[in-house]
Amino acid sequence: MAGEDPDTVRREFGDAVNMTPRELEEWLDSDESRAVGQKDGDGESTGHASGRRIVELLRTKKDDLTDDDLAHMRKVHGYVQRHLAQEPAKEDVETSKWRYSLMNWGHDPLKKG
């Protein structure tokens, strides 16, 4: 992935993240958001921390993105693609931990368009 075209990274990130910064901020403030994901030492899940970073990235101008930002954008795209492939077959998706985890990463699988 090193040396991957920044335009491709931004496009794939944009394809993966279908929530607006405001939608994502409101979601991250919910109890459901905080209840899912693998927790690190400070009690915040990896996905929740990523969601906060995604909000920042969505509000960052294209020319102001750093290599570290682009690396996180690649990580988000990869996570969303892998997680979408694991959609539960019999679970109620609307209130599933699967959906909630994806939403922490900026993707609501029930959002149309």
N, C-alpha and C positions, 0 to 999 in steps of 0.2 A: 504494500500500500504506500510505502514511502515514495514520494515524488508524484503521487496521484494528482491529477489536474484539480486545482481548487474549484473550478467551475463545476466539475463532476461531483465533488464532495458536497458543495452547496446544493446542487440539484437533488442529489440522493437524500440529503438531510431534509430538504423541503418536501420531498415525497414521503418521507417517514413521519415527519412531525406534522400532524394535521390539526393541532390545537393552537389557538392564538395565545399570545403571552398572557392575556387576561384570563382566558379559560384555564390555562395551566396554573396560574397563580391561585385562582379560586379553588381548583382541584387540590393543589398542594396544601391548602389550608384545612382540608377536610380530614376527619378522623379516618375515613376509609383509605385515604392516601397514605397516612402515617402507619396504618396497620399492616401493610404488605411490604414484601421485599426482605432481602438479606440485610440485617443490621450490622453496622460497624461499631467501633468502640464507644461512640458518643450517642448511640441509640437511634441515629437516623439511618434509614436504608440507603443503599447505593443508588437505587432508582430515584428516591426522593431528592437526594443531593444532586443527581443528574438533572432532575426536573428544574431545580433552581438555576442550574447552569444553562439549561436550554432556554429559559426565559431571558437570561442575559444575552445569549447568542442570537435569539430572535430579534432583539432590540439593538444589536450591534451592526453598524454599517459594514457593507461588504469589504470596503478597503481597510477597515480597522480590524479585521479578523487576523489573529495570530496563527502560527503553526500549531500551537497548543489548542486553540479553538477548533481548527480544522480537524485535528486528531480526535477531539471529543465528538465532533459532528460525525466522523466516520464510525466512532464507537456507537453512537445513537442509532445510526442507520443499521449497523450490524445487529445490534440488540433487537430492534424492532422486527427485522426480517426473521431472525431466529425464533423470536417469541410468537410471531404470527403463525409460524409453521406448527406451533404446539397448541393450537386452538383446541379446547376441550370439546369432546364429542357430545356428552350428555349433560353437561352442566348448564345452568342458567347463566349465559354469558354476561348479561347485563350487570349482575352483582357478583361476578366471579373475581377471584384474586388474579386470574389471568388478565382480565380486562383492566383491573385496577393497577396492576404492575405496568402494563403497557401505557396507561394514562400517565403514570409517573414519568415515563420517558417521552411524553408529548404526543402519544398516538392513541386516539380513541377509536377502537375497531368498529364501533356502532355509528360513528359520525359519517354522514353521507357527504359526498362531494369532496 
